[in-house]
């Protein structure tokens, strides 16, 4: 069923030093997540079987993907293949919109 | 293969009066799209078999989903089920991030 989620209806989770996450709309097949980073905060290297797209809503980030570094800013985007190891260092405070297929069940516990 | 797309590397398409679209990163299973709306511009009612999530990056929009109206603003999000008819009227100039599973082949022609 189609669903509208207002920004204040969702739980803001503190998931690390300077990093907060909101799981927004999702179904079994797709999940939209907003993640806020303070300057110098880190999304540690990790991998998962889900495919992922990331949209940089604001700020500046250094991503490491399979050992290669990429600087991204507002309006840039990234596609992550299944199981490709990736992580990020926030160079300037900002927000990422991450989307996954299928949904991240580990985010719903 | 994981891919980084800089905002200026992608085609800006004019898809209607006051509406422009950028198809950003995608694979067969997921597609990230940025759509800019001028005030009073319209995304006409339509439906598609793809599941969709929409994130409101900025502005204010009135969505119609299966005949029901919903006002959404920055940080709000919507999940659209397969084939649910939807459209939008932009109340205040803004940007939507739309994500689809699977990808929209009709956007790649």
Backbone of each chain as ProteinMPNN parsed JSONL, in Angstrom:
{"seq_chain_A": "XXXXXXXXXXXXXXXXXXXXXXXXXXXXXXXXXXXXXXXXXXXXXXXXXXXXXXXXXXXXXXXXXXXXXXXXXXXXXXXXXXXXXXXXXXXXXXXXXXXXXXXXXXXXX", "coords_chain_A": {"N_chain_A": [[0.83, -1.188, 0.0], [0.554, 2.208, -0.847], [2.291, 4.791, 0.927], [2.576, 7.682, 2.952], [5.132, 9.349, 4.617], [5.749, 11.548, 7.149], [8.394, 13.773, 8.084], [8.744, 14.01, 10.852], [7.614, 11.813, 11.947], [9.196, 9.638, 12.101], [11.669, 7.559, 13.662], [14.631, 8.918, 15.003], [17.768, 7.692, 14.934], [20.719, 7.284, 16.815], [23.651, 6.37, 15.51], [26.329, 6.237, 15.828], [29.382, 8.053, 16.53], [28.56, 11.268, 15.978], [26.858, 10.615, 13.921], [23.629, 10.199, 12.649], [20.578, 8.416, 11.929], [17.675, 8.019, 9.908], [15.247, 5.746, 9.138], [13.221, 5.788, 6.445], [10.582, 5.617, 4.157], [9.637, 2.275, 3.1], [9.492, -0.954, 1.465], [9.307, -4.532, 1.023], [11.055, -4.664, -1.072], [12.434, -2.28, -1.508], [14.121, 0.42, 0.117], [14.305, 3.523, 1.78], [16.563, 5.733, 3.229], [17.701, 8.224, 5.47], [20.687, 9.823, 6.331], [22.573, 11.632, 8.633], [25.583, 13.386, 8.963], [28.129, 14.638, 11.066], [30.929, 16.882, 10.622], [33.972, 15.175, 10.06], [32.985, 12.783, 11.023], [32.371, 9.228, 10.689], [31.46, 6.628, 8.43], [31.92, 3.43, 8.859], [34.014, 1.043, 7.059], [32.269, -1.444, 5.263], [30.209, -4.135, 4.042], [27.469, -5.475, 2.087], [24.861, -7.659, 0.939], [22.843, -6.322, -0.375], [21.932, -4.195, -3.105], [22.824, -0.766, -3.541], [22.002, 2.709, -3.763], [23.344, 5.934, -3.367], [22.63, 9.271, -2.625], [23.963, 12.478, -2.514], [22.917, 14.829, -0.426], [23.689, 17.097, 0.909], [26.748, 18.738, 2.004], [30.13, 17.343, 2.124], [31.945, 14.495, 1.177], [34.313, 11.848, 1.612], [34.438, 8.932, -0.005], [35.335, 5.502, 0.278], [35.668, 2.911, -1.881], [35.944, -0.387, -2.474], [38.664, 0.01, -1.937], [39.33, 2.266, -3.422], [39.399, 5.839, -3.522], [36.967, 8.437, -3.49], [35.782, 11.701, -3.93], [32.822, 13.277, -3.052], [30.057, 15.524, -3.498], [27.237, 17.764, -2.89], [24.48, 16.736, -4.807], [25.852, 14.813, -6.227], [26.119, 11.25, -6.893], [26.115, 7.74, -6.053], [26.435, 4.361, -7.095], [26.357, 1.253, -5.522], [27.527, -1.914, -5.96], [26.35, -5.235, -5.194], [27.793, -6.524, -2.299], [30.191, -5.01, -2.547], [32.833, -3.594, -0.829], [32.579, -0.718, 1.209], [32.943, 2.622, 2.589], [32.76, 5.732, 4.46], [34.118, 9.033, 4.973], [33.2, 11.952, 6.501], [33.784, 15.036, 5.189], [32.789, 17.599, 5.2], [30.146, 18.63, 7.152], [27.046, 17.031, 6.523], [24.327, 15.495, 4.625], [23.245, 12.298, 3.631], [21.239, 10.462, 1.316], [20.34, 7.244, 1.349], [19.544, 4.389, -0.559], [18.183, 1.162, -0.77], [18.03, -2.084, -2.279], [17.216, -5.478, -1.859], [15.101, -4.405, 0.96], [16.798, -3.324, 4.012], [16.841, -5.52, 6.37], [18.24, -5.592, 8.727], [18.204, -2.984, 9.617], [15.803, -2.685, 10.797], [15.481, -3.853, 13.202]], "CA_chain_A": [[0.0, 0.0, 0.0], [1.316, 3.455, -0.871], [2.355, 5.359, 2.268], [3.261, 8.967, 3.101], [5.792, 9.444, 5.92], [6.22, 12.894, 7.475], [9.756, 13.661, 8.65], [8.757, 13.934, 12.317], [6.958, 10.567, 12.37], [10.144, 8.521, 12.101], [12.657, 7.512, 14.74], [15.999, 9.351, 14.726], [18.664, 6.793, 15.663], [22.124, 7.654, 16.917], [24.308, 5.105, 15.12], [27.784, 6.353, 15.951], [29.773, 9.403, 16.922], [28.291, 12.292, 14.969], [26.066, 10.061, 12.815], [22.256, 9.811, 12.989], [19.9, 7.751, 10.808], [16.221, 7.846, 9.878], [14.686, 4.845, 8.127], [12.002, 6.441, 5.956], [9.652, 4.656, 3.541], [10.203, 1.031, 2.562], [8.708, -2.172, 1.262], [10.277, -5.63, 1.02], [11.976, -4.568, -2.212], [13.146, -1.005, -1.596], [14.148, 1.133, 1.406], [14.858, 4.874, 1.707], [17.153, 6.034, 4.531], [18.392, 9.521, 5.546], [21.765, 9.736, 7.314], [23.213, 12.931, 8.866], [26.97, 13.261, 9.437], [28.918, 15.808, 11.464], [32.27, 16.909, 10.034], [34.938, 14.193, 10.584], [32.378, 11.511, 11.425], [32.768, 8.121, 9.813], [30.692, 5.413, 8.176], [33.014, 2.446, 8.778], [34.005, 0.119, 5.924], [31.369, -2.575, 5.452], [29.6, -4.587, 2.781], [26.183, -6.15, 2.274], [24.384, -8.228, -0.333], [21.87, -5.426, -0.994], [22.395, -3.117, -3.966], [22.601, 0.53, -2.869], [22.305, 3.992, -4.379], [23.491, 7.026, -2.41], [22.519, 10.633, -3.169], [24.519, 13.453, -1.568], [21.955, 15.91, -0.29], [24.471, 18.278, 1.297], [28.042, 18.411, 2.593], [31.222, 16.817, 1.287], [32.301, 13.187, 1.715], [35.29, 10.997, 0.929], [34.053, 7.517, 0.024], [36.282, 4.479, -0.142], [34.91, 1.801, -2.47], [36.914, -1.397, -2.893], [40.024, 0.545, -1.825], [39.515, 3.515, -4.183], [38.796, 6.998, -2.875], [36.173, 9.327, -4.345], [35.207, 12.84, -3.213], [31.499, 13.621, -3.584], [29.402, 16.699, -2.916], [25.802, 17.924, -3.155], [24.003, 16.408, -6.146], [26.549, 13.63, -6.755], [25.474, 10.002, -6.48], [26.946, 6.542, -6.155], [25.808, 3.04, -7.094], [27.184, 0.228, -4.907], [27.172, -3.295, -6.314], [26.29, -6.287, -4.188], [29.004, -6.953, -1.576], [31.373, -4.148, -2.689], [33.159, -2.957, 0.45], [32.588, 0.747, 1.114], [32.84, 3.391, 3.811], [32.866, 7.155, 4.143], [34.57, 10.037, 5.938], [32.521, 13.216, 6.209], [34.743, 16.139, 5.151], [32.013, 18.772, 5.618], [28.828, 18.233, 7.666], [26.076, 16.886, 5.453], [23.272, 14.481, 4.676], [23.15, 11.339, 2.521], [20.046, 9.644, 1.172], [20.723, 5.908, 0.898], [18.422, 3.546, -0.971], [18.614, -0.228, -0.865], [17.139, -3.147, -2.743], [15.943, -5.331, -1.145], [15.205, -3.605, 2.184], [17.779, -3.743, 5.02], [16.149, -6.026, 7.567], [19.053, -5.278, 9.91], [17.867, -1.63, 10.072], [14.439, -2.689, 11.354], [15.454, -4.602, 14.475]], "C_chain_A": [[0.875, 1.253, 0.0], [1.198, 4.157, 0.477], [3.117, 6.679, 2.245], [3.845, 9.029, 4.508], [6.28, 10.881, 6.121], [7.527, 12.785, 8.266], [9.781, 13.493, 10.168], [8.115, 12.656, 12.854], [7.953, 9.43, 12.546], [11.184, 8.676, 13.202], [14.01, 8.011, 14.244], [16.922, 8.492, 15.578], [20.073, 7.346, 15.67], [22.933, 6.387, 16.623], [25.826, 5.195, 15.19], [28.118, 7.786, 16.277], [29.527, 10.376, 15.779], [27.459, 11.812, 13.8], [24.674, 9.666, 13.305], [21.553, 9.302, 11.732], [18.398, 7.772, 11.008], [15.875, 6.856, 8.777], [13.346, 5.443, 7.712], [11.083, 5.383, 5.334], [10.378, 3.396, 3.064], [9.123, 0.0, 2.305], [9.717, -3.314, 1.353], [11.392, -5.384, 0.003], [12.81, -3.306, -2.278], [13.059, -0.293, -0.251], [14.909, 2.443, 1.256], [15.306, 5.288, 3.111], [17.885, 7.377, 4.46], [19.445, 9.444, 6.648], [22.473, 11.088, 7.404], [24.585, 12.713, 9.494], [27.499, 14.621, 9.887], [30.278, 15.734, 10.761], [33.199, 15.96, 10.801], [34.301, 12.902, 11.103], [32.577, 10.49, 10.312], [31.643, 7.102, 9.65], [31.725, 4.324, 7.903], [32.879, 1.548, 7.548], [33.121, -1.075, 6.232], [30.896, -3.028, 4.077], [28.315, -5.326, 3.102], [25.702, -6.648, 0.914], [23.385, -7.336, -1.062], [22.575, -4.511, -1.99], [22.006, -1.8, -3.309], [22.844, 1.68, -3.834], [22.38, 5.029, -3.265], [23.424, 8.351, -3.146], [23.063, 11.589, -2.117], [23.611, 14.676, -1.542], [22.659, 17.212, 0.097], [25.804, 17.802, 1.855], [29.035, 17.876, 1.582], [31.751, 15.551, 1.955], [33.433, 12.556, 0.911], [34.836, 9.554, 1.097], [35.237, 6.646, -0.365], [35.468, 3.273, -0.608], [35.907, 0.816, -3.05], [38.33, -0.797, -2.956], [40.279, 1.829, -2.599], [38.761, 4.66, -3.531], [38.116, 7.91, -3.886], [35.616, 10.452, -3.486], [33.866, 13.176, -3.863], [30.883, 14.766, -2.791], [27.935, 16.712, -3.327], [25.441, 17.616, -4.617], [24.715, 15.235, -6.796], [25.858, 12.368, -6.237], [26.399, 8.823, -6.744], [26.046, 5.317, -6.243], [26.8, 2.042, -6.51], [26.665, -1.149, -5.311], [27.092, -4.152, -5.062], [27.673, -6.596, -3.626], [30.263, -6.126, -1.811], [31.633, -3.423, -1.364], [33.233, -1.442, 0.279], [32.476, 1.374, 2.5], [33.002, 4.853, 3.467], [33.415, 7.95, 5.32], [33.887, 11.341, 5.55], [33.522, 14.366, 6.31], [34.077, 17.452, 5.554], [30.62, 18.291, 5.957], [27.787, 18.132, 6.553], [25.134, 15.717, 5.65], [23.356, 13.602, 3.427], [21.758, 10.713, 2.517], [20.506, 8.31, 0.585], [19.467, 5.123, 0.53], [18.942, 2.148, -1.219], [17.558, -1.081, -1.557], [17.834, -4.479, -2.514], [16.139, -4.494, 0.12], [16.266, -4.178, 3.126], [17.03, -4.212, 6.26], [16.914, -5.69, 8.839], [18.805, -3.85, 10.424], [16.526, -1.589, 10.81], [14.35, -3.409, 12.691], [15.164, -3.68, 15.647]], "O_chain_A": [[1.834, 1.34, 0.768], [0.138, 4.129, 1.103], [4.164, 6.793, 1.608], [3.136, 8.79, 5.485], [7.117, 11.372, 5.363], [7.736, 11.832, 9.016], [10.716, 12.908, 10.715], [8.074, 12.437, 14.064], [7.605, 8.375, 13.077], [11.525, 9.786, 13.609], [14.485, 7.585, 13.192], [16.87, 8.553, 16.806], [20.566, 7.824, 14.648], [22.9, 5.436, 17.404], [26.528, 4.327, 14.67], [27.236, 8.644, 16.299], [30.193, 10.322, 14.746], [27.351, 12.508, 12.79], [24.542, 8.896, 14.257], [21.884, 9.702, 10.616], [17.901, 7.573, 12.117], [16.174, 7.099, 7.607], [12.443, 5.586, 8.536], [10.841, 4.346, 5.953], [11.548, 3.432, 2.684], [8.015, 0.066, 2.837], [10.868, -3.086, 1.725], [12.524, -5.833, 0.185], [13.791, -3.251, -3.019], [12.046, -0.387, 0.442], [16.002, 2.484, 0.691], [14.533, 5.207, 4.065], [18.608, 7.639, 3.498], [19.139, 9.047, 7.773], [22.92, 11.629, 6.393], [24.725, 11.944, 10.445], [27.343, 15.624, 9.19], [30.72, 14.658, 10.357], [33.208, 15.945, 12.032], [35.012, 12.015, 11.576], [32.899, 10.825, 9.173], [30.961, 6.759, 10.615], [32.335, 4.3, 6.834], [31.775, 1.319, 7.055], [33.199, -1.655, 7.315], [31.16, -2.369, 3.071], [28.093, -5.75, 4.236], [26.091, -6.12, -0.128], [23.103, -7.561, -2.239], [23.706, -4.093, -1.743], [20.996, -1.717, -2.611], [23.781, 1.638, -4.632], [21.577, 5.007, -2.332], [24.081, 8.535, -4.17], [22.668, 11.519, -0.954], [23.545, 15.449, -2.498], [22.267, 18.293, -0.341], [25.98, 16.619, 2.145], [28.826, 17.939, 0.371], [31.981, 15.536, 3.165], [33.505, 12.706, -0.309], [34.847, 9.017, 2.204], [36.037, 7.01, -1.227], [34.691, 2.693, 0.151], [36.627, 1.132, -3.998], [39.087, -1.055, -3.892], [41.343, 2.43, -2.45], [37.641, 4.492, -3.05], [38.619, 8.128, -4.988], [35.04, 10.197, -2.429], [33.785, 13.341, -5.08], [31.144, 14.95, -1.603], [27.452, 15.81, -4.011], [26.032, 18.175, -5.541], [24.247, 14.711, -7.807], [25.106, 12.417, -5.263], [27.332, 8.901, -7.543], [25.026, 5.234, -5.56], [27.951, 1.983, -6.944], [25.517, -1.501, -5.039], [27.678, -3.841, -4.025], [28.607, -6.892, -4.372], [31.326, -6.503, -1.317], [30.759, -2.728, -0.845], [33.856, -0.938, -0.656], [31.989, 0.757, 3.447], [33.338, 5.198, 2.334], [33.213, 7.605, 6.484], [33.983, 11.782, 4.404], [34.049, 14.641, 7.388], [34.706, 18.313, 6.168], [29.977, 17.621, 5.149], [27.66, 19.042, 5.734], [25.138, 15.046, 6.683], [23.517, 14.099, 2.313], [21.172, 10.465, 3.571], [21.002, 8.257, -0.541], [18.454, 5.189, 1.228], [20.008, 1.965, -1.806], [16.358, -0.834, -1.438], [18.979, -4.62, -2.944], [17.215, -3.935, 0.333], [16.596, -5.362, 3.054], [16.632, -3.403, 7.099], [16.318, -5.522, 9.902], [19.165, -3.542, 11.56], [16.164, -0.561, 11.382], [13.263, -3.557, 13.249], [15.103, -4.134, 16.789]]}, "seq_chain_B": "XXXXXXXXXXXXXXXXXXXXXXXXXXXXXXXXXXXXXXXXXXXXXXXXXXXXXXXXXXXXXXXXXXXXXXXXXXXXXXXXXXXXXXXXXXXXXXXXXXXXXXXXXXXXX", "coords_chain_B": {"N_chain_B": [[29.091, -3.193, -11.289], [30.38, -0.916, -8.944], [29.733, 2.606, -9.069], [30.564, 6.036, -9.417], [28.841, 9.022, -9.822], [29.177, 12.232, -10.919], [27.487, 15.352, -10.429], [27.459, 16.999, -12.686], [27.913, 15.375, -14.804], [25.749, 14.184, -15.868], [22.87, 14.028, -18.014], [20.638, 16.736, -18.279], [17.28, 16.728, -18.525], [14.535, 18.259, -20.106], [11.358, 17.81, -19.156], [8.803, 18.708, -19.274], [6.573, 21.515, -18.75], [8.35, 23.61, -16.767], [9.563, 21.531, -15.439], [12.363, 19.538, -14.811], [14.604, 16.75, -15.322], [17.04, 14.528, -13.989], [18.538, 11.526, -14.653], [20.237, 9.604, -12.457], [22.473, 7.502, -10.782], [22.186, 3.977, -11.562], [21.153, 0.506, -11.727], [20.132, -2.671, -13.089], [18.254, -3.249, -11.172], [17.697, -1.068, -9.527], [17.108, 2.457, -9.488], [18.075, 5.84, -9.404], [16.782, 9.07, -9.402], [16.701, 12.558, -10.036], [14.47, 15.22, -9.755], [13.475, 18.41, -10.719], [11.23, 20.972, -9.889], [9.411, 23.822, -10.896], [7.452, 26.33, -9.185], [3.989, 25.645, -9.253], [4.233, 23.852, -11.344], [3.648, 20.6, -12.823], [3.457, 17.105, -12.217], [2.046, 14.853, -14.105], [-0.838, 12.717, -13.505], [-0.163, 9.26, -13.32], [0.81, 5.813, -13.734], [2.792, 2.89, -12.915], [4.456, -0.283, -13.194], [6.668, -0.485, -11.571], [7.981, -0.364, -8.242], [8.207, 2.509, -6.129], [10.08, 4.96, -4.312], [9.885, 8.214, -2.971], [11.692, 11.056, -2.066], [11.474, 14.147, -0.486], [13.399, 16.729, -1.256], [13.508, 19.468, -1.241], [11.242, 22.329, -1.134], [7.602, 22.334, -1.628], [4.915, 20.129, -2.036], [1.868, 18.95, -3.503], [0.686, 15.839, -3.499], [-1.251, 13.487, -5.329], [-2.58, 10.425, -4.688], [-3.965, 7.556, -5.742], [-6.363, 9.01, -5.779], [-6.387, 10.339, -3.338], [-5.315, 13.223, -1.529], [-2.177, 14.563, -0.493], [-0.051, 16.619, 1.379], [3.33, 17.38, 1.121], [6.623, 18.109, 2.373], [10.05, 19.311, 2.685], [12.157, 16.668, 3.62], [10.131, 14.85, 4.046], [8.671, 11.718, 2.919], [7.613, 9.258, 0.48], [6.138, 6.119, -0.237], [5.354, 4.328, -3.116], [3.186, 1.909, -4.17], [3.291, -0.783, -6.559], [1.78, 0.028, -9.574], [-0.021, 1.912, -8.423], [-1.915, 4.74, -9.01], [-0.574, 7.992, -9.389], [0.274, 11.48, -8.946], [1.605, 14.861, -9.071], [1.425, 18.234, -7.816], [3.359, 21.054, -7.795], [3.699, 23.11, -5.1], [5.449, 24.883, -3.955], [8.439, 25.824, -5.379], [10.806, 23.227, -5.875], [12.721, 20.181, -5.207], [12.63, 16.745, -5.982], [13.724, 13.491, -5.03], [13.553, 10.597, -6.699], [13.212, 7.097, -6.496], [13.441, 3.929, -7.993], [12.408, 0.504, -8.256], [12.121, -2.306, -10.346], [14.7, -0.745, -12.481], [13.706, 2.156, -14.457], [13.161, 1.55, -17.576], [12.01, 3.074, -19.526], [12.965, 5.609, -19.038], [15.417, 5.665, -20.133], [15.547, 5.797, -22.83]], "CA_chain_B": [[30.27, -2.479, -10.793], [30.064, 0.341, -8.242], [29.975, 3.745, -9.96], [30.344, 7.375, -8.865], [28.358, 9.943, -10.853], [29.201, 13.645, -10.511], [26.215, 15.968, -10.853], [27.546, 17.646, -13.996], [28.17, 14.352, -15.83], [24.494, 13.581, -16.32], [22.011, 14.831, -18.882], [19.468, 17.399, -17.701], [16.207, 16.638, -19.521], [13.33, 19.058, -19.889], [10.301, 16.808, -19.381], [7.484, 19.337, -19.2], [6.68, 22.931, -18.406], [8.85, 23.859, -15.417], [10.028, 20.283, -14.816], [13.567, 18.943, -15.409], [14.932, 15.456, -14.717], [18.353, 13.911, -14.185], [18.685, 10.128, -14.258], [21.555, 9.508, -11.82], [22.985, 6.132, -10.793], [21.215, 2.89, -11.651], [21.467, -0.843, -12.208], [18.864, -3.265, -13.529], [17.323, -3.423, -10.053], [17.428, 0.161, -8.766], [17.428, 3.674, -10.259], [17.983, 7.088, -8.638], [16.427, 10.136, -10.339], [16.477, 13.867, -9.413], [13.509, 15.976, -10.563], [13.309, 19.787, -10.236], [9.921, 21.536, -10.246], [9.077, 25.221, -10.61], [6.146, 26.492, -8.541], [2.812, 25.409, -10.101], [4.437, 22.824, -12.367], [2.836, 19.406, -12.571], [3.775, 15.744, -12.644], [0.693, 14.368, -14.419], [-1.239, 11.412, -12.97], [0.341, 8.135, -14.102], [1.127, 4.634, -12.911], [3.815, 2.019, -13.508], [4.615, -1.513, -12.404], [7.823, -0.352, -10.681], [7.816, 0.25, -6.928], [8.892, 3.815, -6.101], [10.155, 5.809, -3.124], [10.177, 9.615, -3.269], [12.19, 11.866, -0.942], [11.346, 15.579, -0.794], [14.67, 17.372, -0.934], [13.183, 20.873, -0.947], [9.97, 22.763, -1.7], [6.338, 21.851, -1.066], [4.205, 19.448, -3.111], [0.613, 18.247, -3.236], [0.592, 14.587, -4.239], [-2.504, 12.751, -5.388], [-2.27, 9.0, -4.774], [-5.248, 6.841, -5.774], [-7.454, 9.933, -5.504], [-6.22, 11.044, -2.059], [-4.316, 14.286, -1.57], [-1.219, 14.618, 0.618], [0.917, 17.705, 1.264], [4.645, 16.97, 1.637], [7.662, 19.138, 2.371], [11.429, 18.862, 2.877], [12.393, 15.594, 4.584], [9.046, 13.861, 3.988], [8.913, 10.693, 1.894], [6.431, 8.503, 0.052], [6.308, 4.841, -0.933], [4.292, 4.061, -4.083], [3.045, 0.508, -4.564], [3.106, -1.171, -7.952], [0.568, 0.417, -10.311], [-0.878, 2.922, -7.778], [-1.902, 5.984, -9.785], [-0.108, 9.142, -8.605], [0.731, 12.667, -9.653], [1.937, 15.902, -8.107], [1.404, 19.665, -8.131], [4.387, 21.729, -6.985], [3.148, 24.297, -4.45], [6.601, 25.798, -3.808], [9.6, 25.326, -6.131], [11.578, 22.27, -5.1], [13.394, 19.047, -5.831], [12.315, 15.4, -5.495], [14.578, 12.371, -5.406], [12.715, 9.415, -6.923], [13.96, 5.854, -6.643], [12.577, 2.89, -8.548], [12.863, -0.864, -8.448], [13.431, -2.24, -11.018], [14.965, 0.528, -13.147], [12.734, 2.628, -15.44], [13.754, 1.486, -18.919], [11.449, 4.166, -20.334], [13.754, 6.831, -18.798], [16.756, 5.486, -20.738], [15.437, 5.802, -24.293]], "C_chain_B": [[29.85, -1.175, -10.117], [30.517, 1.528, -9.087], [29.68, 5.045, -9.235], [29.946, 8.298, -10.005], [28.379, 11.361, -10.291], [27.99, 14.346, -11.14], [26.26, 16.556, -12.257], [27.781, 16.655, -15.137], [26.879, 13.824, -16.447], [23.649, 14.576, -17.114], [20.858, 15.442, -18.089], [18.384, 17.422, -18.777], [15.057, 17.539, -19.129], [12.138, 18.14, -20.176], [8.902, 17.4, -19.255], [7.663, 20.771, -18.77], [7.133, 23.091, -16.95], [9.373, 22.63, -14.712], [11.264, 19.759, -15.555], [13.95, 17.693, -14.626], [16.374, 15.086, -15.013], [18.27, 12.456, -13.742], [20.11, 9.971, -13.723], [22.037, 8.053, -11.877], [21.866, 5.098, -10.933], [21.877, 1.572, -12.017], [20.159, -1.398, -12.749], [17.806, -3.209, -12.432], [16.942, -2.157, -9.307], [17.855, 1.36, -9.601], [17.111, 4.905, -9.423], [17.807, 8.249, -9.619], [16.175, 11.424, -9.552], [15.548, 14.673, -10.319], [13.287, 17.337, -9.921], [11.994, 20.355, -10.774], [9.891, 23.033, -9.94], [7.71, 25.258, -9.921], [5.03, 26.394, -9.582], [3.044, 24.415, -11.236], [3.825, 21.507, -11.877], [3.552, 18.139, -13.028], [2.43, 15.065, -12.856], [0.419, 13.0, -13.786], [-0.755, 10.309, -13.893], [0.514, 6.952, -13.162], [2.13, 3.777, -13.659], [3.986, 0.797, -12.622], [5.787, -1.46, -11.423], [7.37, 0.134, -9.308], [8.659, 1.523, -6.891], [8.945, 4.361, -4.681], [10.507, 7.209, -3.586], [10.604, 10.315, -1.982], [12.073, 13.326, -1.346], [12.595, 16.3, -0.297], [14.443, 18.843, -0.575], [11.826, 21.192, -1.548], [8.771, 22.157, -1.001], [5.498, 21.305, -2.219], [2.861, 18.915, -2.614], [0.592, 17.007, -4.125], [-0.837, 14.07, -4.231], [-2.161, 11.284, -5.633], [-3.582, 8.236, -4.668], [-6.397, 7.753, -5.31], [-7.349, 10.689, -4.185], [-5.088, 12.056, -2.135], [-3.459, 14.308, -0.303], [-0.255, 15.771, 0.363], [2.247, 17.237, 1.871], [5.66, 18.09, 1.44], [9.015, 18.475, 2.616], [11.555, 17.784, 3.962], [11.286, 14.561, 4.646], [9.332, 12.861, 2.867], [7.643, 9.903, 1.629], [6.888, 7.175, -0.542], [5.104, 4.634, -1.838], [4.304, 2.572, -4.445], [2.951, 0.388, -6.077], [1.745, -0.706, -8.474], [-0.38, 1.377, -9.596], [-0.772, 4.237, -8.558], [-1.502, 7.16, -8.894], [0.316, 10.288, -9.508], [1.013, 13.743, -8.624], [1.769, 17.299, -8.698], [2.43, 20.316, -7.212], [3.819, 23.032, -6.433], [4.229, 25.356, -4.222], [7.785, 25.123, -4.464], [10.455, 24.366, -5.31], [12.117, 21.123, -5.922], [12.931, 17.752, -5.167], [13.424, 14.442, -5.907], [13.665, 11.153, -5.503], [13.62, 8.2, -7.094], [13.005, 4.758, -7.063], [13.238, 1.52, -8.461], [11.806, -1.604, -9.24], [13.622, -0.889, -11.7], [13.868, 0.863, -14.144], [13.388, 2.609, -16.817], [13.246, 2.626, -19.793], [12.187, 5.49, -20.111], [15.088, 6.786, -19.545], [16.719, 5.523, -22.265], [16.088, 7.038, -24.896]], "O_chain_B": [[29.05, -0.418, -10.667], [31.557, 1.469, -9.744], [28.68, 5.157, -8.527], [30.624, 8.356, -11.032], [27.693, 11.661, -9.315], [27.535, 13.984, -12.225], [25.24, 16.614, -12.944], [27.84, 17.05, -16.302], [26.916, 13.098, -17.44], [23.712, 15.788, -16.907], [20.186, 14.751, -17.324], [18.549, 18.06, -19.817], [14.651, 17.581, -17.967], [11.933, 17.738, -21.321], [7.923, 16.661, -19.143], [8.774, 21.199, -18.459], [6.398, 22.754, -16.022], [9.608, 22.669, -13.504], [11.228, 19.559, -16.769], [13.667, 17.579, -13.434], [16.874, 15.293, -16.119], [17.964, 12.178, -12.583], [21.077, 10.181, -14.455], [22.003, 7.443, -12.945], [20.743, 5.319, -10.48], [22.991, 1.528, -12.538], [19.176, -0.664, -12.855], [16.611, -3.131, -12.715], [15.979, -2.154, -8.539], [18.842, 1.294, -10.334], [16.044, 5.012, -8.819], [18.591, 8.396, -10.556], [15.51, 11.394, -8.517], [15.806, 14.799, -11.516], [12.954, 17.428, -8.739], [11.689, 20.232, -11.96], [10.296, 23.46, -8.859], [6.911, 24.331, -10.058], [5.119, 26.987, -10.657], [2.128, 24.161, -12.018], [3.53, 21.333, -10.695], [4.173, 18.109, -14.09], [1.745, 14.735, -11.888], [1.345, 12.22, -13.559], [-0.914, 10.402, -15.11], [0.38, 7.084, -11.945], [2.304, 3.911, -14.871], [3.689, 0.845, -11.428], [5.883, -2.307, -10.536], [6.464, 0.963, -9.218], [9.7, 1.605, -7.544], [7.977, 4.243, -3.93], [11.33, 7.383, -4.485], [9.957, 10.181, -0.943], [12.522, 13.708, -2.427], [12.814, 16.457, 0.904], [15.119, 19.385, 0.298], [11.31, 20.434, -2.368], [8.889, 21.55, 0.064], [5.383, 21.948, -3.262], [2.731, 18.488, -1.467], [0.493, 17.11, -5.348], [-1.548, 14.205, -3.235], [-1.54, 10.936, -6.637], [-4.239, 8.264, -3.627], [-7.278, 7.333, -4.559], [-8.144, 11.594, -3.935], [-4.04, 11.793, -2.724], [-3.953, 14.099, 0.805], [0.296, 15.894, -0.731], [2.28, 16.755, 3.003], [5.581, 18.888, 0.505], [9.117, 17.254, 2.737], [11.105, 17.98, 5.091], [11.473, 13.497, 5.237], [10.137, 13.13, 1.976], [6.721, 9.884, 2.445], [7.89, 7.111, -1.255], [3.963, 4.748, -1.392], [5.294, 2.049, -4.956], [2.58, 1.332, -6.774], [0.703, -1.007, -7.892], [-1.464, 1.641, -10.116], [0.319, 4.775, -8.742], [-2.018, 7.312, -7.787], [0.668, 10.093, -10.671], [0.705, 13.577, -7.444], [1.945, 17.517, -9.896], [2.376, 20.148, -5.994], [3.497, 23.947, -7.19], [3.967, 26.557, -4.287], [8.106, 23.977, -4.147], [10.791, 24.666, -4.164], [11.995, 21.087, -7.147], [12.85, 17.669, -3.942], [13.992, 14.562, -6.993], [13.075, 10.728, -4.509], [14.659, 8.268, -7.752], [11.89, 4.665, -6.551], [14.457, 1.39, -8.575], [10.642, -1.546, -8.844], [12.805, 0.015, -11.523], [13.173, -0.03, -14.629], [14.094, 3.549, -17.182], [13.95, 3.093, -20.689], [12.047, 6.408, -20.919], [15.809, 7.784, -19.577], [17.739, 5.305, -22.919], [16.087, 7.204, -26.116]]}, "name": "protein", "num_of_chains": 2, "seq": "XXXXXXXXXXXXXXXXXXXXXXXXXXXXXXXXXXXXXXXXXXXXXXXXXXXXXXXXXXXXXXXXXXXXXXXXXXXXXXXXXXXXXXXXXXXXXXXXXXXXXXXXXXXXXXXXXXXXXXXXXXXXXXXXXXXXXXXXXXXXXXXXXXXXXXXXXXXXXXXXXXXXXXXXXXXXXXXXXXXXXXXXXXXXXXXXXXXXXXXXXXXXXXXXXXXXXXXXXX"}
